[in-house]
């Protein structure tokens, strides 16, 4: 399993590099990484994260489809000509949308914590439930190109570093340290080089 974990670390880093660049191949690499971590987390008894990676496998297919069907934006918010397919496009959350996101995370957290606490032998039910709940929502936000998903990932990755340290998954702990750093880089890159848009096809 350790070799499998190292393989997951390498593909996970490649995934994040492609995510920052908004290259749609990230979804293919993410599919592979998530499939590997389904097994890694199962044998480490981190059940919610295992379930999260099953979700990642499914949403990788959805994300690839979403990004493939993307059309060129006819008009950016600043009124300039439509950007090319290579442009980094993003949307922002509204206050109402943010409230909905927080409600979804709280509901998922409560449901996952209850299940992990009463029906599994998970040694870290609260942390596992938290990272899984936020991860589910943040990945959906990424598929919709919502820039604030990076902030959610910075939080999740920092918490995950501690959880994987507790479970002795040191290569994965290193991966999530890199994830946290690169998530900050991703937020900066999208904000600096991206184009804000309200295009519903994103």
N, C-alpha and C positions, 0 to 999 in steps of 0.2 A: 504493500500500500504506500510505502514511502516513495517509491519510484513514481507511482501514479500521482502522488501529491506534488512531487517536483515537476512533473509534466504539466499539471494543472497550474502551477506557479508561472511557468514559462508562457503558456498560452494565455493566462490571465493578464500578464504584462503586455503581451501583444494586443490583446483585446482593448486594453485601456488606451494604448497608443493610437489604435485605429479609431476609438471613440472620440478622442480629442480632435482628430483630423476629420471627423464625420465621414469616415469611409464605410460604406455599407458592408464591406467584408467583415466588419466587427461582429456582425450578427452571426456569421458562420463560425468564427473563432469562439464567440461567446457560447454558442450551442455546444461546441466540443468541450470547452472549459467547464461548463455547467454539468455536463454529463459525467465528467471525471469526478467532480466534487459531490455528486450524488452518492457515490460509493465511499469517498473519503469521509464524509460527514456521517454516513450510516455507521461505519465501523468505529467512529469516534463518539457515537451517541449524541451527536448534535442534530437532533431530529428535525427541528423547525428549519434550520439552515439546509438540511437535506431536502425537505419539502420545497424550500425556496428555490433551490437549484433545479428541481423538477419544473417549477414555474418558469425559471429562466430558460430552460430548454424550450418550453412552449412559446414563451413571449419572444424568443429569438426568431422563431418562424414568423410571428406577427410583425416584429420590428423590421425584418428583412423585407416583408411584403409592403409595409408602410413606406419604407424608404425607397423601394424600387418604383413604386407607383407615383412618387413625387413628381409633380410638374414644376416647370419654372415659374417663379413668382412673377405675376404680371406687373405689379407695382409694389416696390418696397415702401415702408412707412415714411421714409424720407423723400419719397417722390421720384427717386432715381429710376433708371431703367432696370428691368428685371435682371437679377443676378444669374450667373451660369449655374450649371448643375454642381460645380465644384465649390460654390460658395457655402459658407457656414451660416445656416439660417436658424433662428430661434424665436421662441415666444416667451413672454413673461406671464407670471401668475397674476390674477386679479385678487383683491382681498377676499371676495366671495369664494373664489376657487381655492385659495389658501385655507379658508375655514373648512371647506369640504374635504381637502386633503388631510388636514389634521383630524377631522372626525373619522375618516376612513382608517387612518393609522391607529387611533385609539380603539376603534372597534376590532380591528384585526389583532392588535396587541392583547386585548382582553380575551378574545376567543382562543388565541394561540397559547397564552399563559395558562388558561384553565385546562386546556387539553394536555399540555406538557406537564403541568404540575400534578394532575390527577390520574393520567393514563399512561405516562411513560416514566422511565428511570433517568430522565435528563437531569444532570447535576447543575445545570444553569438555566432553568426555565425562563426566568425574567429576561436575562440578557439575550437568550436565544429568540424569545418571542419579540423583543424589541427590534433587533436587527432584521428579523424576517419581515415584520410588519412594515417597517420603513423601506426595506429593500424592494418589497412587492410594489409599493406605490412609486418609489423613485424610478424603477425600471419602466413602468408604464409612462411616467413623465418623460423619460428619455425617448421612448418610441414616438412621443408626440412633440419632441424637440423643445421641451420647456426648460429653460436655462437653469432655473432654481433646483433642478434635480441634482446638480453638482453639490449644492449645500447639504442636501439630505445625505448624499454619499460620503461627504467629509465626516459627518457625525457618525454614520453607520460604520465606516471603516475604522475610526478611532475606537469605538466600543468593541468592534470585532477583534482588534489587535489584542485587547485584554482577554477576551473570551478564548481565543486560540492559544494564548499563553497558558491559561489555566488548564487547557486540554492537552498541552504538550505538542501542539501542531506548529512547530517553530518555522518551517518553511512557509507555511500559510500565513503565519503571523508576519513574517517579513514581506510577503506579498501584499498584505493589507496595510502595512506601513507605506509601501510604495503606492498603493491605491489612494491612501489619504493625501499624500503629497501631490500625486498626479491629478487627483480630483480638484485640488486647488488650482493647479496649472490649467486644467480643462475649463474651469470657471473663468479664469483670466483670459484664456485664449478665445473662448466663445464671445466674451464681452468685448474684447478689443478688436477682434478680426471679423466677428459675425455681423449679420444684418438682422435687426429685429423686424418681425413681420407678424401680421395677423392672418396670413393665408391659411384657410381651413384645410388645404390638402396636405399640410405638413404632418 
